[in-house]
Amino acid sequence: MNKEGPLIHPAFRLNGINYSLEALKDVAYSLIKEGEPFEQQMGDFLLDWLLDQDTILVVTSGSTGIPKRVFLKKEHMVNSARASGEFLNLKEGDSALLCLPAGFIAGKMMLVRAMVLGLEIDFVEPSSDPMWRSLKSYDFVAMVPMQVQNSLSKLDRIGTLIVGGAPVSESLRGSLEASKCRVFETYGMTETCSHVALKKLNHFEDSKADKVNPFKALTGVQFSKDDRNCLVIQAPDVGQSELVTNDLVELQSETEFHWLGRYDNMVNSGGVKLIPELIEEKLKAVISERFILTGIPDKKLGQALILVLETEQISEDMNARLGGVTALEKYERPKRIVNLNQFPLTENGKIKRGEVLDQVLALLTSS
């Protein structure tokens, strides 16, 4: 990445130990050879980072399609780490916890931030409750929503928490209001070296502010929309002069937006374009099971909106529960309810909506 080799801040520590470059290479080899699978992923990434190459090979999660191989410039990953540090006010010597898989961009970037900013980072095996074994406090942690939900009683031991990988539900946001921990939701993807925008989730002066609080860009990032109302990202510091996404947004300014849902999930029912993610937010208060809304072919409507539940049996009161959601417009009410025993998920816990739809169509065709 530069003539001096990989950028490692002299204050960087891994599990409490300060390593020279050569010693860190030995650690990486040891993790690959003798470590658990999650440690082998860490070792692979550390070794790639320390090699005299300008790029890193990263594989996307596959939540919106087939996983892709992406080459990222180390220079761009460093720029991303610095921009995050500036936004979140991370300082040399701050403590951090890696509890995400290092096989994906979120875990890799936690290590990069630590190496670039001089953080003292510990790592634990990724799990649904990553802090249960430790009583330590940390200045900075990144988690997925499921981990946050299972760590609510321990969040006061975290200074700043970023949450990504899936949208944060309204109920989880409500649970974060009283926490001393500063919590931000992230927006980004592998191609942008993790997040390019952050959304504050708590510590509001006005209790209603969370309802209108947008995602805000990191330094050097700007936003626009295409003719589909999908977000376009200009982030030259991380290698994206113009990245067109499939994320439907309400643009507030060149640096702020509200996320609405995915264009590829949109359901056109009788000429009405429905965004499943927005309707799902309205239903989460009455549905405890994991679920999604999707569209199936319909002779009259073109597509019919249906509710798919992850459950062995649909409860008898489900229609009554849905009927009690007064916020639903007439056309937002599902035309049918279908159940699957288990949803297909990516390695980091995202629902594979396309595969869920395929299974539903196969089920309906055979019945």
N, C-alpha and C positions, 0 to 999 in steps of 0.2 A: 504494500500500500504506500510505502514511502522508503526513502533510502536508508532510514534508520531501522526499518523493520516494523513489526506490528506495534500499535500504540497500546502500551500498558502503563497506567498511572502508577507511580511509586507507592502510593498509599493503598493500592488494591490488595485485598486479602481474600483468600478462599478458605472458608471454614476456620477463620482465625489465623491463618498462616500467610505470611508474605513470601512470595516466590520470585526468584530470578526467572528470566525467560527459559533458560535451560532446565531449571527445576520444574517449571510449569509444564514443559514438554514431557518430562518424566512422569508427572502426575497424570497427564492426559493419556500417555501410554499405559500406565498402571490401571486407570479407569477402564480403558478399552479391553485390556487383557484379563483383569480380575474382578471388575465391577459388576453390579447388577445391571439389568438392561437399561434402566434410566441413567445410570452412571456411565455406561458405554456410550450413550447418546451425548452426554456431556463431554466425554473424552474425545469423541469424534469431532465435535465442534471446536473444542479448544485447540486440538491439533491442527485443524483446518485454519483457524484464526492465526496460529503461530507460524504457519508455512509462508514462504515468500511468494505468495500469489495475491492478485488484486481482487479476486472474487470468491464468493462462497456459494455453494450449491444448496438451495433450500427447496423443500417440497411443500406445496400448499396443503391445507387440511382436507380439501375435497368436499366441503359442506355445500357448495353451490355447483358442483360438477365433478368431473374426474380430476384427481390430484395432479398438479402440474409441477414440473421441475423448473425452478427459476434461479438464475444466477444474479446475485446481488454484489455490488461493489462494496468492499470493506470501507472505502472512503464515505459512501453514502450511509452505511450503518453507523459510522462514527458521528456523522452529522446529525442523524436521527437521535442518537444517544445524548448529544449535547443539547439539542433542542428540547428534549424531554426534561433534561436536568434543569434547564433554564425555566421552563414552564412550571415545574413542580418544586423549584427551589431546592434541589438536591445538592449536597455539599460533600467535599472530600471528607472521608472518614465516617460518613453516614452508614448505618447498618442496613442490610437488605436480606431478603429471603427469596430463594429460588424454589418454588414449589410447583412449577409447570414443566412439562416435558421439554428437554433441550432439543428434541427432534423437530420442533416447529418454531416459527419465527418469534413467538412471544417469549419462549424460554431462552432462545439464543440471544435475544435483545436484552434480557435481564443480565446476562453475563457480559454482553458488550457494554452496557451502561456501567456496570461495576468496574470493568477494566479501564474504560475511558474516563470515568468521573472519579475514580479512586474510592469506590465503595467497599465496605467490608461485608462480603456476601456469604451466607451459609446456604447449603443446599440440603433438601430432604427429598425423599421419594414422593413423587406426585400422588396425591390421594384426595378423596372427597373432603377430608378434614385434616388439612396439612399442619395445623398448629397444635394438635392434641398431645403430641409427645413432649413439647417444649414449653417452658415457662418464660423464655426469652422475649424481650421486646425488640421491635424493629422499626427503623425510620421509614422504610420503603418496602412494599410487597406488591406483587401482581397476582391476581387470581381470576378464575372463571366464576360466573355467578353461583354455581352449585357449591364451590368451595367457600364463597362468602356466606351463603345461607347457613352452612354448617359451622361457620366460625364466628357467628354473630356475638356470642358471649366472650370471645377473645379479641375482638377488634380494638378494644381500648389499649392493647399492647402494640398497636401499629400506628405510626405517625401519619403516613400517606399510603393509600391503597388505590391501585388502578384495577379496573374490572373490565374484562373483554372476553372475546370468544363467542359471545351470544348476547342478545339484548337483555338489559336488566329489567325485570318485571316491576310493575307498580307496587306490588306487595313487598318486594325486597327493598325497593327505594324507601318505602315507608319505615321499614325496620332499621334503616341506616340513619334516620333523622336525629336520633338522640346520641349517636356514637361520637366519642371524642375524636375518632379517626377521620381524617379528611379523605373523602372517597370521590373518585372520578371514573366515569365510564369512558372507554376508549373507542375511537373509530379508526380503522386502518385495515391493512391487509399485508400479505407477504410482499407484494410488489412495492409497497411503500415503506419497507423496513419496519413493520409494525405500525403503530398509530401515527396519524398526521393531525388528529384533533382529539380534544378531551372535553368532557362534559361534567361539570360539578354536580354531585348528587346530594350533598348535605352542607350544613353550616351556612344556611341562608339567613339573611337578616329579615327577609319577608317570607312568611310561611307559604305564600303562593308562588314564590319565585321559581321553585323547582318545576312547576307546570310549564313555564315559558322559557326555561333555561336551555340555550342551544349548545351544540358542539362548537368549540372554539379552536381555531387553527393554531398549530405550532408556528414559531417564527419561520418565515420563508415559504409558507404554504398559503395558496389562495384557491378559492372555489368559484365555480360557475355551474350552469345547467345546460344540458342539451335539449333538443326539441321534444324529448320524452319526459322532461322534468327530472332526469337522472343527473346525479352529481358528476362533475368533471373536476379532477384534481390537478392543480399546477404546483408541483413540488420539485423544482430543479435540484435542490440540495440533496434529495434522495433519489435522483435519477428519473423523475417523472415530469417532463415538460407539459404533458397533457395526457392524463389517464382518465378515460371514459369508463364510468362504473355502471352497474345496473341498480344502483341504490336510488330510490325515489326520495326526493328531499324537498323541503320548503326552505328556500335560500333567504337568509336574513341580511347578509352582506357578503362581501368577498371573503370574509374570514369566519362566518358563522352560518350554521344551518340546523334545521330540525330533520332528523331521519324519520321517514314514514314507513318504508318497507322495500322489498325487492321487486323490481320490474318483472322479473321472470316468474314471480309468484302471483302476479296480478290475475284476477279472475274477471272475465268479461261476461256478465250475466244479464242477458236481455238488453245489451247496450250500456249497462251500468258497470263502470270499472271499479272493482272492489280490491282493496289492499288488505290481504289476510292479516298481516301483522297488526294493523290498526284495530281490526275487529277483535282479534285475539286478546288484546289488552282489555277490552270491555268484558270479555268472558272469564278472565282469569280469577275474578272475585267469586265465581260460582262453580268453577271446575277445578277440582283438586288433582285429577289425573293429568299426566302429560298429554298434550293434544296439539293439533294443528288444524287450520282451515285450508281447504284446497278446492279446486274446481274439477268436475268431471263432465264429459260430453253430455249435452242435453238437446234433444230435438227441437224443443220450443225456445229455450233460452240461449242456446249455443253452449254455454257452460252453466252448471248448477253448483252453487256453493254448498260444500258438505263439511261436516265436523268429523274428524278422525280422532278417536280416543285410544290411548295405549292402556288397554284393560282387557281382561278375559271376558268380561260381561258388562254390558251397558246397564247402569243402574236405572231402576224403574222411574225414578223421579227426575231423570235428566231433562226431559222436555219441560217439566215444571220449572226447573232451575233456569233453563234458558229463557223461559217466558217471563221470569222475574227480572230480567236485565232490561230495564226501561231505556237505557241509553242506546239500545240497538234500533237502527232504522229498519223498516219493513224488509228492504232488500238485503239487509245484512244478516238476516236470520237464516241459519243453515236449512237447506231443503231436505237433508238426510243426515243421519248419524251412523257412522261405521266404526267398528272397533278392530284393532290389531293387538295381538298378545304382546308384541314387542316392536318398538320402532328401531329401524337401523340408524346407527349413530356413527359419527366420525370418531377418531381416536381421542379428540379433545372434547367430546360430548355434544356436538351439534347434531341436530336432527337432519338426516338426509331426506329432505322433502321430496325430491324427485323419486327416490326409491319407495318412500311411503305411498306416493301416488300410484306407482307401478303396482305395488302389492294390492292396493285398494281396487284398481281396475281389474286385476287378475281375479280378485275375490268376487267382485260384482259380475264379472263375465261368467264365472263358473257356477254362480248361484241361480 
